[in-house]
Structures are given as structure tokens and as C-alpha cells.
């Protein structure tokens, strides 16, 4: 049988992936850090001032100026 290139591509192993993104809170923190590496900035006006709203178990950042 031919080698499946998708199966053997370099990347995180399953244990390493689960250690880094094993819980929903870890995934949410990683996404937040990827989206705003230097902290929250409003995509509309660029302002850093914001409020954090908790919608269910997730949090939503809302610009104070917009």
C-alpha cells in the first residue's frame, strides 16, 4: 500500500497537541493570543479599552468606544 502523505506530515504529536489544546479553556486562550498577541484591539477603531462579557461559558470582548 502506498504511503499516505497526510498521515506522515510533520507537526504536533497527539500527546503534545492534547497537552497544548486539551481543554476548551486552553483552546480559547490560544485563539485569543493568536488574534491579539499584544492584547485586545478593536478591529473597527483600534481602541484597546474593552469590556469582557461572559456569554455562557465563553467570553466576548466588546470595545468601549464602538
C-alpha positions as CSV (number, residue, x, y, z in Angstrom):
1,X,0.0,0.0,0.0
2,X,1.3,3.5,-0.8
3,X,2.3,5.9,2.0
4,X,-0.4,8.4,2.9
5,X,1.4,11.8,2.8
6,X,-1.2,13.4,5.1
7,X,-0.7,10.8,7.8
8,X,3.1,11.4,7.9
9,X,3.4,15.1,7.7
10,X,5.5,16.9,10.4
11,X,3.6,18.6,13.2
12,X,2.5,18.0,16.8
13,X,2.1,14.5,18.1
14,X,-1.2,13.7,19.6
15,X,0.1,13.8,23.2
16,X,1.7,17.2,22.5
17,X,-1.4,18.5,20.9
18,X,-3.6,17.4,23.9
19,X,-1.1,19.0,26.3
20,X,-1.3,22.3,24.5
21,X,-5.0,22.3,23.4
22,X,-6.6,19.5,25.6
23,X,-9.3,21.6,27.2
24,X,-11.7,24.2,25.8
25,X,-10.2,26.9,28.0
26,X,-6.7,26.1,26.6
27,X,-8.1,26.4,23.0
28,X,-9.8,29.7,23.8
29,X,-6.7,31.1,25.4
30,X,-4.6,30.1,22.3
31,X,-7.1,31.6,19.9
32,X,-7.2,34.8,21.9
33,X,-3.4,35.0,22.0
34,X,-3.2,34.3,18.2
35,X,-5.8,37.0,17.4
36,X,-4.5,39.7,19.8
37,X,-0.8,38.9,20.6
38,X,-0.3,42.3,22.3
39,X,-3.7,42.4,24.0
40,X,-7.2,43.3,22.7
41,X,-7.5,45.9,19.9
42,X,-10.9,46.7,18.4
43,X,-10.8,45.7,14.7
44,X,-13.0,48.7,13.9
45,X,-11.4,51.7,15.7
46,X,-8.1,50.2,17.1
47,X,-9.0,51.1,20.7
48,X,-7.6,48.9,23.5
49,X,-10.3,49.7,26.1
50,X,-12.9,47.0,26.2
51,X,-15.4,45.1,28.4
52,X,-15.5,41.4,28.8
53,X,-18.9,39.8,28.5
54,X,-19.4,36.2,29.6
55,X,-21.8,34.6,27.2
56,X,-22.5,31.1,28.5
57,X,-19.1,29.6,29.2
58,X,-17.3,31.8,26.6
59,X,-16.1,35.3,27.0
60,X,-16.6,38.1,24.4
61,X,-14.6,41.3,24.2
62,X,-16.6,44.4,23.3
63,X,-15.0,47.8,22.5
64,X,-15.9,50.6,24.9
65,X,-15.9,53.2,22.1
66,X,-17.8,51.4,19.4
